[in-house]
Amino acid sequence: MTGLVNLTPHEVVILDEDGASVHVAPDGAVLRCEVYGDFEGTIEVPADDHCCDGQDHAARVGIRRQRYGAPTWTPVERVGTIYIVSYMAAASMREHFPHREDIVYPGEAIRNPDGVIVACKGLCRV
């Protein structure tokens, strides 16, 4: 038997191979990776019904070239435990700790008719 620990900030619902739902509540700790960015400039978005909180002037939106680095912390390896993280955190863990096979991310998203993610198809490794 394998235990699942959810290191994302939200519940993860996984459809198992028989179509049943496995609900994994957040652990409370969240695994993230470092974020670096270089400011490249701004774009102006015109004030209209879709922008700017009703202001009568254009919004200036910053553009950055963003990169991701090392995990902000590393979960302790435990026999029989698999950690569910975001894809970005899983990729960071794979790059910095390639021996770790206990790090997974949610598989293909399953969406309701409104496009909201309600579950995932299994779990994946990078």
DSSP file (Angstrom, degrees, kcal/mol; ACC not computed):
  #  RESIDUE AA STRUCTURE BP1 BP2  ACC     N-H-->O    O-->H-N    N-H-->O    O-->H-N    TCO  KAPPA ALPHA  PHI   PSI    X-CA   Y-CA   Z-CA
    1    1 A M              0   0    0      0, 0.0     2,-0.4     0, 0.0     0, 0.0   0.000 360.0 360.0 360.0 142.4    0.0    0.0    0.0
    2    2 A T        -     0   0    0     79,-0.0     2,-0.3    80,-0.0    79,-0.2  -0.954 360.0-141.1-119.4 133.7    1.2    3.5   -0.8
    3    3 A G  E     -a   81   0A   0     77,-3.6    79,-3.0    -2,-0.4     2,-0.5  -0.726  12.4-144.5 -92.0 142.4    0.3    6.7    1.0
    4    4 A L  E     -a   82   0A   0     -2,-0.3     2,-0.5    77,-0.2    79,-0.2  -0.912  10.6-168.3-108.1 131.5   -0.4    9.9   -0.8
    5    5 A V  E     -a   83   0A   0     77,-2.6    79,-3.1    -2,-0.5     2,-0.8  -0.984  15.1-144.3-119.4 121.9    0.6   13.3    0.6
    6    6 A N  E     +ab  84  26A   0     19,-0.6    21,-3.0    -2,-0.5    22,-0.4  -0.768  19.7 177.8 -92.2 107.6   -0.8   16.3   -1.2
    7    7 A L        +     0   0    0     77,-3.0    24,-2.0    -2,-0.8    79,-0.3  -0.088  53.5  96.0-100.8  32.8    1.7   19.2   -1.2
    8    8 A T  S    S-     0   0    0      2,-0.3    20,-0.4    22,-0.2    19,-0.3  -0.743  85.0-115.1-109.5 166.4   -0.5   21.5   -3.2
    9    9 A P  S    S+     0   0    0      0, 0.0     2,-0.3     0, 0.0    21,-0.1   0.417  92.5  51.2 -83.6   5.3   -2.8   24.1   -1.7
   10   10 A H  S    S-     0   0    0     15,-0.1    -2,-0.3    14,-0.0     2,-0.0  -0.922  94.9 -83.8-138.7 161.3   -6.0   22.4   -2.8
   11   11 A E        -     0   0    0     -2,-0.3     2,-0.5    15,-0.1    14,-0.2  -0.366  38.3-146.7 -61.6 141.3   -7.8   19.1   -2.8
   12   12 A V  E     -D   24   0B   0     12,-2.4    12,-2.8    -4,-0.1     2,-0.6  -0.968   8.4-162.3-112.0 126.2   -6.7   16.7   -5.6
   13   13 A V  E     -D   23   0B   0     -2,-0.5   107,-1.8    10,-0.2     2,-0.4  -0.947  10.0-169.3-110.1 121.2   -9.3   14.3   -6.9
   14   14 A I  E     -De  22 120B   0      8,-2.9     8,-2.9    -2,-0.6     2,-0.6  -0.921  18.1-139.5-114.4 130.7   -7.9   11.4   -8.8
   15   15 A L  E     -De  21 121B   0    105,-2.9   107,-0.9    -2,-0.4     6,-0.2  -0.797  26.6-144.2 -84.9 125.2   -9.9    8.9  -10.9
   16   16 A D    >   -     0   0    0      4,-3.2     3,-2.0    -2,-0.6    -1,-0.0  -0.205  33.2 -87.8 -81.1 179.7   -8.5    5.5  -10.3
   17   17 A E  T 3  S+     0   0    0      1,-0.3    -1,-0.1     2,-0.1    -2,-0.0   0.667 129.5  50.9 -64.6 -17.3   -8.3    2.7  -12.9
   18   18 A D  T 3  S-     0   0    0      2,-0.1    -1,-0.3     0, 0.0     3,-0.1   0.392 121.3-104.9 -99.0   1.4  -11.8    1.6  -12.1
   19   19 A G  S <  S+     0   0    0     -3,-2.0     2,-0.2     1,-0.3    -2,-0.1   0.450  76.8 134.6  90.1   1.1  -13.3    5.1  -12.4
   20   20 A A        -     0   0    0      1,-0.1    -4,-3.2    -5,-0.1     2,-0.4  -0.510  56.7-113.9 -81.2 154.0  -13.7    5.6   -8.7
   21   21 A S  E     -D   15   0B   0     -6,-0.2     2,-0.5    -2,-0.2    -6,-0.2  -0.729  20.5-162.6 -92.0 134.9  -12.6    9.0   -7.1
   22   22 A V  E     -D   14   0B   0     -8,-2.9    -8,-2.9    -2,-0.4     2,-0.5  -0.978  11.7-157.1-112.9 117.2   -9.7    9.2   -4.7
   23   23 A H  E     -D   13   0B   0     -2,-0.5     2,-0.6   -10,-0.2   -10,-0.2  -0.846   8.7-172.5 -99.7 125.1   -9.8   12.5   -2.7
   24   24 A V  E     -D   12   0B   0    -12,-2.8   -12,-2.4    -2,-0.5     3,-0.1  -0.941  13.5-147.7-121.5 109.3   -6.5   13.7   -1.3
   25   25 A A        -     0   0    0     -2,-0.6   -19,-0.6   -14,-0.2   -14,-0.1  -0.326  33.5 -89.0 -70.5 153.9   -6.8   16.7    1.0
   26   26 A P  B     -b    6   0A   0      0, 0.0   -19,-0.2     0, 0.0    -1,-0.1  -0.366  26.9-140.8 -62.6 143.7   -4.0   19.3    1.2
   27   27 A D        -     0   0    0    -21,-3.0   -20,-0.1     2,-0.4     3,-0.1   0.767  38.7-113.9 -74.7 -27.0   -1.3   18.4    3.7
   28   28 A G  S    S+     0   0    0      1,-0.5     2,-0.4   -20,-0.4   -21,-0.1  -0.106  93.0  89.7 112.4 -34.2   -0.9   22.1    4.8
   29   29 A A        -     0   0    0    -23,-0.2     2,-0.5   -21,-0.0    -1,-0.5  -0.771  64.8-154.7 -92.5 142.7    2.7   22.3    3.5
   30   30 A V        -     0   0    0     -2,-0.4     2,-0.6    -3,-0.1   -22,-0.2  -0.977   6.5-144.0-122.5 126.1    3.1   23.4   -0.2
   31   31 A L        +     0   0    0    -24,-2.0    55,-0.5    -2,-0.5     2,-0.2  -0.788  32.8 162.5 -88.9 120.8    6.1   22.5   -2.3
   32   32 A R        -     0   0    0     -2,-0.6    40,-2.9    57,-0.1    41,-0.5  -0.766  30.0-125.9-126.3 173.4    7.0   25.4   -4.7
   33   33 A C  E     -G   71   0C   0     38,-0.3    37,-0.2    -2,-0.2    56,-0.1  -0.883  35.2 -90.8-120.9 158.1   10.0   26.3   -6.7
   34   34 A E  E     -     0   0C   0     36,-3.0    35,-2.8    -2,-0.3     2,-0.4  -0.306  38.8-148.5 -63.5 147.9   12.0   29.5   -6.8
   35   35 A V  E     -G   68   0C   0     33,-0.2     2,-0.4     2,-0.0    33,-0.2  -0.983  15.3-178.3-124.5 130.4   10.9   32.1   -9.3
   36   36 A Y  E     +G   67   0C   0     31,-3.0    31,-3.4    -2,-0.4     2,-0.3  -0.941   7.0 175.8-123.3 147.3   13.2   34.5  -11.0
   37   37 A G  E     -G   66   0C   0     -2,-0.4     2,-0.5    29,-0.2    29,-0.2  -0.993  24.2-146.0-154.7 147.8   12.2   37.2  -13.5
   38   38 A D  E     -G   65   0C   0     27,-1.9    27,-2.4    -2,-0.3     2,-0.3  -0.954  29.7-123.5-111.6 128.5   13.6   40.1  -15.5
   39   39 A F  E     +G   64   0C   0     -2,-0.5    25,-0.2    25,-0.2     3,-0.1  -0.537  30.4 176.6 -70.1 128.8   11.4   43.1  -16.2
   40   40 A E  E     -     0   0C   0     23,-3.1     2,-0.3     1,-0.4    24,-0.2   0.580  48.7 -84.3-110.8 -14.7   11.1   43.7  -19.9
   41   41 A G  E     -G   63   0C   0     22,-1.0    22,-3.0     2,-0.0    -1,-0.4  -0.935  45.1 -76.7 143.1-166.7    8.7   46.6  -20.0
   42   42 A T  E     -G   62   0C   0     -2,-0.3     2,-0.3    20,-0.2    20,-0.2  -0.899  20.8-150.6-131.0 159.9    5.0   47.3  -20.0
   43   43 A I  E     -G   61   0C   0     18,-2.2    18,-2.8    -2,-0.3     2,-0.5  -0.937  22.0-126.5-122.3 152.8    2.0   47.2  -22.3
   44   44 A E  E     -G   60   0C   0     -2,-0.3    16,-0.2    16,-0.2    14,-0.0  -0.881  16.8-160.4-102.1 129.1   -1.0   49.5  -22.1
   45   45 A V  E     -G   59   0C   0     14,-2.9    14,-2.5    -2,-0.5     3,-0.1  -0.937  26.7-117.3-107.5 123.1   -4.4   47.9  -22.0
   46   46 A P        -     0   0    0      0, 0.0     2,-0.5     0, 0.0    11,-0.1  -0.244  27.2-108.4 -63.7 146.3   -7.2   50.3  -23.0
   47   47 A A        +     0   0    0      9,-0.1     2,-0.2     3,-0.1    11,-0.1  -0.630  65.6 126.6 -72.4 119.9   -9.8   51.2  -20.4
   48   48 A D  S >  S-     0   0    0     -2,-0.5     3,-1.3     3,-0.3     6,-0.4  -0.804  76.7 -63.5-153.8-164.4  -13.1   49.4  -21.4
   49   49 A D  T 3  S+     0   0    0      1,-0.2    -2,-0.1    -2,-0.2     4,-0.1   0.678 129.6  49.4 -66.8 -16.6  -15.7   47.1  -19.9
   50   50 A H  T 3  S+     0   0    0      2,-0.0     2,-0.3     3,-0.0    -1,-0.2   0.396 111.1  44.5-103.1   2.3  -13.1   44.3  -19.5
   51   51 A C  S X  S+     0   0    0     -3,-1.3     3,-0.9     1,-0.1    -3,-0.3  -0.947  88.9  25.5-145.5 157.7  -10.4   46.2  -17.8
   52   52 A C  G >  S-     0   0    0     -2,-0.3     3,-2.6     1,-0.2     5,-0.2   0.605  95.5 -88.6  72.8  20.8   -9.2   48.7  -15.2
   53   53 A D  G 3  S-     0   0    0      1,-0.3    -1,-0.2    -4,-0.1     3,-0.1   0.831  89.3 -52.2  50.1  39.2  -12.0   48.5  -12.5
   54   54 A G  G <  S+     0   0    0     -3,-0.9    -1,-0.3    -6,-0.4    -2,-0.1   0.527  97.4 149.5  78.2   5.1  -14.0   51.2  -14.3
   55   55 A Q    <   -     0   0    0     -3,-2.6    -1,-0.2     1,-0.1    -4,-0.1  -0.314  50.4-132.7 -68.0 156.8  -11.2   53.6  -14.5
   56   56 A D  S    S+     0   0    0     -3,-0.1     2,-0.3     2,-0.1    -1,-0.1   0.229  81.4  67.8 -97.5  14.9  -11.2   56.0  -17.4
   57   57 A H  S    S-     0   0    0     -5,-0.2    -9,-0.1   -11,-0.1    -2,-0.1  -0.911  90.0 -90.8-130.8 161.1   -7.5   55.5  -18.3
   58   58 A A        -     0   0    0     -2,-0.3     2,-0.3   -11,-0.1    -2,-0.1  -0.279  37.8-121.9 -67.6 151.7   -5.5   52.6  -19.7
   59   59 A A  E     -G   45   0C   0    -14,-2.5   -14,-2.9    -4,-0.1     2,-0.7  -0.736  14.3-138.2 -92.1 144.3   -3.8   50.1  -17.4
   60   60 A R  E     -G   44   0C   0     -2,-0.3     2,-0.5   -16,-0.2   -16,-0.2  -0.921  21.6-166.2-103.8 115.1   -0.1   49.5  -17.6
   61   61 A V  E     -G   43   0C   0    -18,-2.8   -18,-2.2    -2,-0.7     2,-0.1  -0.892  15.2-130.2-107.8 125.5    0.7   45.8  -17.3
   62   62 A G  E     -G   42   0C   0     -2,-0.5     2,-0.4   -20,-0.2   -20,-0.2  -0.439  13.7-152.3 -74.5 145.6    4.2   44.7  -16.7
   63   63 A I  E     +G   41   0C   0    -22,-3.0   -23,-3.1    -2,-0.1   -22,-1.0  -0.979  17.3 179.3-118.0 129.6    5.9   42.0  -18.8
   64   64 A R  E     -G   39   0C   0     -2,-0.4     2,-0.7   -25,-0.2   -25,-0.2  -0.945  31.8-130.2-128.0 149.6    8.6   39.8  -17.3
   65   65 A R  E     -G   38   0C   0    -27,-2.4   -27,-1.9    -2,-0.3     2,-0.3  -0.906  39.9-158.5 -94.6 113.2   10.7   36.9  -18.6
   66   66 A Q  E     -G   37   0C   0     -2,-0.7     2,-0.3   -29,-0.2   -29,-0.2  -0.751  16.8-177.9-106.2 141.6   10.2   34.4  -15.9
   67   67 A R  E     -G   36   0C   0    -31,-3.4   -31,-3.0    -2,-0.3     2,-0.4  -0.925  17.6-136.5-130.6 156.4   12.4   31.4  -14.9
   68   68 A Y  E     +G   35   0C   0     -2,-0.3   -33,-0.2   -33,-0.2     2,-0.1  -0.919  23.6 177.8-118.3 142.1   12.0   28.7  -12.3
   69   69 A G  E     -     0   0C   0    -35,-2.8    27,-0.1    -2,-0.4     3,-0.1  -0.052  39.4 -21.9-118.0-143.5   14.7   27.4  -10.0
   70   70 A A  E    S-     0   0C   0    -37,-0.2   -36,-3.0     1,-0.1    -1,-0.3  -0.187  74.1 -87.0 -69.6 157.7   15.2   24.9   -7.2
   71   71 A P  E     -G   33   0C   0      0, 0.0   -38,-0.3     0, 0.0    -1,-0.1  -0.352  31.8-128.7 -60.0 147.3   12.5   23.7   -4.9
   72   72 A T  S    S-     0   0    0    -40,-2.9     2,-0.3     1,-0.2   -39,-0.1   0.722  88.6  -8.7 -73.6 -20.3   12.0   26.0   -1.9
   73   73 A W  S    S-     0   0    0    -41,-0.5    -1,-0.2     2,-0.0   -41,-0.1  -0.942  72.0-122.3-161.8 171.4   12.3   22.9    0.4
   74   74 A T        -     0   0    0     -2,-0.3     2,-0.1    -3,-0.1     3,-0.1  -0.982  20.8-128.0-129.4 123.4   12.5   19.2    0.0
   75   75 A P        -     0   0    0      0, 0.0     2,-0.2     0, 0.0     8,-0.1  -0.389  36.0-102.4 -67.3 147.0   10.1   16.6    1.5
   76   76 A V        -     0   0    0      1,-0.1     2,-0.3    -2,-0.1     0, 0.0  -0.483  36.0-114.6 -69.1 132.9   11.7   13.8    3.5
   77   77 A E        -     0   0    0     -2,-0.2     2,-0.4    -3,-0.1    -1,-0.1  -0.552  39.5-178.4 -69.4 129.0   11.8   10.5    1.6
   78   78 A R    >   -     0   0    0     -2,-0.3     3,-1.9     3,-0.3     2,-0.1  -0.998  32.0-111.8-132.2 130.2    9.6    7.9    3.3
   79   79 A V  T 3  S+     0   0    0     -2,-0.4     3,-0.1     1,-0.3    23,-0.0  -0.372 104.8  16.4 -58.2 131.0    9.2    4.4    2.2
   80   80 A G  T 3  S+     0   0    0      1,-0.2   -77,-3.6   -78,-0.1     2,-0.4   0.579 101.5 114.2  82.6   9.5    5.6    3.9    1.0
   81   81 A T  E <   -a    3   0A   0     -3,-1.9     2,-0.4   -79,-0.2    -3,-0.3  -0.958  42.8-170.1-119.7 132.9    4.9    7.6    0.5
   82   82 A I  E     -a    4   0A   0    -79,-3.0   -77,-2.6    -2,-0.4     2,-0.5  -0.970  15.2-144.1-117.1 133.8    4.2    9.5   -2.7
   83   83 A Y  E     -ac   5 103A   0     19,-3.5    21,-2.8    -2,-0.4     2,-0.5  -0.866   4.7-149.6-102.6 126.7    4.1   13.3   -2.8
   84   84 A I  E     +ac   6 104A   0    -79,-3.1   -77,-3.0    -2,-0.5     2,-0.2  -0.844  31.2 157.4 -94.4 125.3    1.6   15.1   -5.1
   85   85 A V        -     0   0    0     19,-2.8   -77,-0.2    -2,-0.5   -53,-0.1  -0.793  45.3 -78.6-134.9 176.0    2.9   18.5   -6.2
   86   86 A S     >  -     0   0    0    -55,-0.5     4,-2.4   -79,-0.3     5,-0.2  -0.309  45.4-108.2 -70.6 163.8    2.3   20.9   -9.1
   87   87 A Y  H  > S+     0   0    0      1,-0.2     4,-2.7     2,-0.2     5,-0.2   0.924 120.5  52.8 -59.7 -43.1    3.9   20.1  -12.5
   88   88 A M  H  > S+     0   0    0      1,-0.2     4,-2.1     2,-0.2    -1,-0.2   0.912 110.9  46.0 -60.5 -43.0    6.4   23.0  -12.0
   89   89 A A  H  > S+     0   0    0      2,-0.2     4,-2.5     1,-0.2    -1,-0.2   0.886 112.4  51.5 -67.1 -38.0    7.5   21.7   -8.6
   90   90 A A  H  X S+     0   0    0     -4,-2.4     4,-2.5     2,-0.2    -2,-0.2   0.911 110.2  48.8 -64.2 -42.1    7.8   18.2  -10.0
   91   91 A A  H  X S+     0   0    0     -4,-2.7     4,-2.2     2,-0.2    -2,-0.2   0.900 111.8  49.3 -64.3 -40.4   10.0   19.4  -12.9
   92   92 A S  H  X S+     0   0    0     -4,-2.1     4,-2.4    -5,-0.2     5,-0.3   0.916 111.3  48.9 -64.3 -43.8   12.1   21.3  -10.4
   93   93 A M  H  X S+     0   0    0     -4,-2.5     4,-3.2     1,-0.2     7,-0.2   0.913 110.5  51.4 -62.3 -42.2   12.5   18.3   -8.2
   94   94 A R  H  < S+     0   0    0     -4,-2.5    -1,-0.2     1,-0.2    -2,-0.2   0.905 112.4  46.5 -62.1 -41.4   13.4   16.1  -11.2
   95   95 A E  H  < S+     0   0    0     -4,-2.2    -1,-0.2     1,-0.2    -2,-0.2   0.908 124.4  30.5 -67.3 -42.3   16.1   18.6  -12.3
   96   96 A H  H  < S+     0   0    0     -4,-2.4    -2,-0.2     1,-0.2    -3,-0.2   0.718 134.8  26.7 -93.6 -22.9   17.7   19.0   -8.8
   97   97 A F    ><  +     0   0    0     -4,-3.2     3,-2.1    -5,-0.3    -1,-0.2  -0.540  66.8 169.1-137.2  68.2   17.0   15.6   -7.3
   98   98 A P  T 3  S+     0   0    0      0, 0.0    -4,-0.1     0, 0.0    -1,-0.1   0.669  72.5  64.2 -62.3 -17.5   16.8   13.2  -10.3
   99   99 A H  T 3  S+     0   0    0      2,-0.0     2,-0.5    -5,-0.0    -5,-0.1   0.650  76.3 106.3 -78.1 -14.5   16.8   10.1   -8.1
  100  100 A R    <   +     0   0    0     -3,-2.1     3,-0.2    -7,-0.2    -3,-0.1  -0.544  33.7 166.1 -75.5 116.5   13.5   10.9   -6.4
  101  101 A E        +     0   0    0     -2,-0.5    -1,-0.2     1,-0.1    -2,-0.0   0.314  64.5  78.9-104.9   3.7   10.7    8.7   -7.7
  102  102 A D  S    S+     0   0    0    -20,-0.1   -19,-3.5     2,-0.0     2,-0.5   0.263  72.6  92.2 -97.1  11.4    8.3    9.7   -4.9
  103  103 A I  E     +c   83   0A   0     -3,-0.2    23,-0.3   -21,-0.2     2,-0.3  -0.932  49.9 160.3-111.2 123.2    7.3   13.0   -6.6
  104  104 A V  E     -c   84   0A   0    -21,-2.8   -19,-2.8    -2,-0.5    21,-0.2  -0.882  23.7-149.1-134.7 165.7    4.3   13.1   -8.9
  105  105 A Y  E     -F  124   0B   0     19,-2.2    19,-2.9    -2,-0.3   -19,-0.2  -0.929  40.1 -79.0-132.5 160.0    1.8   15.6  -10.3
  106  106 A P  E     -F  123   0B   0      0, 0.0    17,-0.2     0, 0.0     3,-0.1  -0.282  48.1-132.3 -60.7 140.3   -1.9   15.3  -11.3
  107  107 A G  E     -     0   0B   0     15,-2.5    15,-0.2     1,-0.2    17,-0.1   0.149  58.4 -22.1 -75.3-162.7   -2.5   13.7  -14.7
  108  108 A E  E    S-F  121   0B   0     13,-0.5    13,-2.3    12,-0.2    -1,-0.2  -0.130  77.4-111.4 -49.9 132.6   -4.8   14.9  -17.5
  109  109 A A  E     -F  120   0B   0     11,-0.2     2,-0.5    -3,-0.1    11,-0.2  -0.408  20.6-152.3 -71.1 139.8   -7.4   17.3  -16.2
  110  110 A I  E     -F  119   0B   0      9,-2.9     8,-3.1    -2,-0.1     9,-1.4  -0.972  20.7-163.5-109.7 125.3  -11.1   16.2  -16.2
  111  111 A R  E     -F  117   0B   0     -2,-0.5     6,-0.2     6,-0.3     9,-0.0  -0.799  15.4-128.2-114.1 150.2  -13.4   19.3  -16.5
  112  112 A N    >   -     0   0    0      4,-2.5     3,-2.5    -2,-0.3    -1,-0.0  -0.300  49.1 -85.0 -80.7 176.7  -17.1   19.9  -15.8
  113  113 A P  T 3  S+     0   0    0      0, 0.0    -1,-0.1     0, 0.0    -2,-0.0   0.727 130.9  56.9 -58.5 -21.5  -19.3   21.5  -18.5
  114  114 A D  T 3  S-     0   0    0      2,-0.1     3,-0.1     1,-0.0    -3,-0.0   0.435 120.4-108.4 -88.0   0.4  -18.2   24.9  -17.3
  115  115 A G  S <  S+     0   0    0     -3,-2.5     2,-0.3     1,-0.3    -5,-0.0   0.517  71.8 142.0  87.4   5.3  -14.5   24.1  -17.9
  116  116 A V        -     0   0    0      1,-0.1    -4,-2.5     2,-0.0     2,-0.3  -0.650  57.6-115.0 -82.9 133.8  -13.7   23.8  -14.2
  117  117 A I  E     + F   0 111B   0     -2,-0.3    -6,-0.3    -6,-0.2     3,-0.1  -0.531  41.5 166.2 -69.0 127.1  -11.2   21.1  -13.3
  118  118 A V  E     -     0   0B   0     -8,-3.1     2,-0.3     1,-0.3    -7,-0.2   0.540  61.9 -13.3-117.2 -15.7  -13.0   18.5  -11.1
  119  119 A A  E     - F   0 110B   0     -9,-1.4    -9,-2.9  -107,-0.1    -1,-0.3  -0.960  60.1-122.8-168.4 178.1  -10.5   15.6  -11.1
  120  120 A C  E     -eF  14 109B   0   -107,-1.8  -105,-2.9    -2,-0.3     2,-1.1  -0.958  25.0-114.5-135.9 157.6   -7.5   14.2  -12.9
  121  121 A K  E    S-eF  15 108B   0    -13,-2.3   -13,-0.5    -2,-0.3  -105,-0.1  -0.771  74.9 -57.1 -92.1  94.8   -6.7   10.9  -14.7
  122  122 A G  E    S-     0   0B   0     -2,-1.1   -15,-2.5  -107,-0.9     2,-0.3  -0.105  74.5 -68.9  69.3-167.2   -4.1    9.3  -12.5
  123  123 A L  E     - F   0 106B   0    -17,-0.2     2,-0.3   -16,-0.1   -15,-0.1  -0.872  42.5-150.8-124.9 156.6   -0.8   10.7  -11.5
  124  124 A C  E     - F   0 105B   0    -19,-2.9   -19,-2.2    -2,-0.3     2,-0.3  -0.904   6.6-145.0-130.4 154.6    2.4   11.4  -13.6
  125  125 A R              0   0    0     -2,-0.3   -21,-0.1   -21,-0.2   -24,-0.1  -0.892 360.0 360.0-111.0 149.8    6.1   11.6  -13.2
  126  126 A V              0   0    0     -2,-0.3   -22,-0.1   -23,-0.3    -1,-0.1   0.460 360.0 360.0 -76.6 360.0    8.4   14.1  -15.0
